[in-house]
Amino acid sequence: MDIQTILDISLLTLLAVTAVILLRLQNLLAAVLLSGIYSLLSAALFVSLDAVDVAFTEAAVGAGLTTVLLLGAIAITGREQSVTRHSKLLPIAVTTVTAAALIYGTLDMPKFGDPMAPIHTYVAPRYIEMSGEEIGIPNIVTSVLASYRSYDTLGEVTVVFTAAIGVMLLLGGLRKPKNKEKNE
C-alpha cells in the first residue's frame, strides 16, 4: 500500500472511532468538542482527496462556526443531557418518513459514474475546455464558483451569514437583563 492509502484508511478509522464515541457521550460539552474534532478530521480527509474547497468549508463551518454556536448554546442550557420522558416512537417515525422521502427522491437519479449523465455531457465539458480562456483562472473549481455560479455562491454565503446572525441574536436575546433596582 502506498502512503496515500494508509493516510486515507487512518483518517477513516479515526472518523469511525470519533463517531462511535460521540454516540456514547452524555456530556454535551464533550460531544460538541468531539464533533469539532470530527469536522477537522473530515476536512483533513477532504484535503487528502484533493477537495480543498470542500475541506476549507468543512473546517470553517463544521469545526469553526458550528462549534462556537453550540458552545454558546451549552453556556445557556447546561452541560448534561436531560432525560426525556416522552415516547421515542415519534422521533423514530419522523426519521423513517424523512429517510423514505430522501430515498424516493433519489430513485430517478442517473447511476453513479454513468458517463452519459447530464452533468458529464452538458456542462462539465464546457467548463473543462473553456474556463481557462473565458475566465482567466487556471483552477476550474474556482472559476466555476467565482464566475459561472457566482450568484449561487453569493446566495449560499448570504444564507450562512443570515443563519449565523439569527442564531447569535437568539442566543444573545435569551439572557435576562440585570435588574438595577435590586442592586440599589
N, C-alpha and C positions, 0 to 999 in steps of 0.2 A: 504494500500500500504506500502511496505517496503521502507527503506531508499534508497536502490539502485535504485528502480524505480523512486522515487522522484528526485534523483540526475540526472538520465538519462533524465527524462522529462524536468527538469530545464535546463540542458545543451542543449538539442534540441531546447527548446524555445529561449534561448539566441542565438543560431546559426541562427535560423529563423529571429529573430529581427535584428541581425547584418547583415544578407544578405539583408533584405529589406532596411535597412539604407544605405548599400553600393550601392544599385541600384539607390538611390535617390541623392547621393552626386555629386557635380560638382567640388569640390576642390580635386585635385589629391593627395595632401599630406594627407588630412584626409582619403581618400579612401585607401591609402597604409597603414597607421597606423591601420585603422579599419580591413583591410584584415589580418594584423599580429595578431590582436586580434581574428579574426575568426579562424586562424590557431591554436592559443593557445587553444581556446575553443574546436576545433576538437581534438587536442592532449589530452585534459582532458577527452573528451568523449571516445577516444580510450583506455585510461588508465582505465576508468570505465568499459569498455567492455573486460578488460584483454588482450588487444592487445598492450602491452608495446613497442614492437619493432616498430610497426606502429606509435605509439604515439611519440616515440623518433625521427623517421624520419620526421614526420609532424612538430614537434617542431623545429628541426634543419633546414630543408629545407624550409618549409612553413613560419614559423614565423621568422626564423633567416636569412638565405641566401636570400630568395626572397625579404624580406622587405628591407634588406640592398641594394640589387641591384636596386630595384625600387626607393628607396630614392636617390641613385646615379643618376638614370635616371631623376628624378624630378629636381635634382640640375642643370642638364644641360638644361632641356627643359622648366621648369616653373611649377608653382603650379596649374594653372587653365586650365580646359579643353577648347580646342578651338572648335568653332562651325564649323561643317563640311558643305561643300557646295555641296558635291556630293550626288548622289541618294542613298537611303538606300536599294534599291532593290538588288543590287549586294551582300552586306553582308548577307541579308536575304536568297538569293538564295544559296550562298556558305554554309551557316549554314544548310539549309534544305537538300542539297545534302549530306553533311557530316553526318547529323543525319540519313538520309535514308541508307547510306552506313554502318554506325555502326549498325543499326537495322538489316539490311540484313546479316551482318556478325555474328550476334548472333542467327540467326534462327536455325542453326544446333547444337547449344549447348545442352547439356543434361538439363533436367528440374531441377529447383532449388531444392536442397535437395534430388535428386534421389540417393538412396543408391547403385544403380548399375552403376553409373557414373564411368568412368575410374579412376578418382582420388581416389575414395573410394575402388576400387577393386584391383588396381595395386601397386601404390607407397605408399600411406598412411599407409596401414597395416605394411609394411616392416619398415618404419620409426618409427612407434609407438612401434613395437616389438623389433627391433634390434638396434636402435640408441644408447641406453644406453650402450650396450655391445660393439658395433663396434667403437664408437667414445669416449665413456667415459665421455660424457657431459650429465647431468641429464635433461637439458631443451631441448625438442625436436626441438623447433623453432631454437634455437641457433645451435644445431648440424646440422640441415638442411642447414642453411645459411652459417655456418662457415666451413662445411666439405663437405657434399654431393653436395651442389650447390656453392661451394666457387668460382669457376671460374665465374659463373653468378654474384655473389655478387661483385667480383673484377671488372668485366666489368661494372656493374651499377655504382660503385663508380668512376671508370675511366671516364665514360660518364658525371656524375655530375661534377667532378673536371674539366674536359676539358671544359664543358659549362661555368662553373664559371670563369675560366681563360679567355675564349673567351669574355665573357661579360665585364670582368674587362679591357681587352685590348681595346675593343671597346669604353667603357666609358672613359678610360684614353686617347685614341687616338683622341677624339673629342675636346680636349682642344686646344685652339690656343696658339702657342708659343709666349712668350713675345718678342717683338722686342726691342733689346738692343739699336739700333741706335736712336730710338725716345727718349729714356731717356737721351741720351748724349747731 
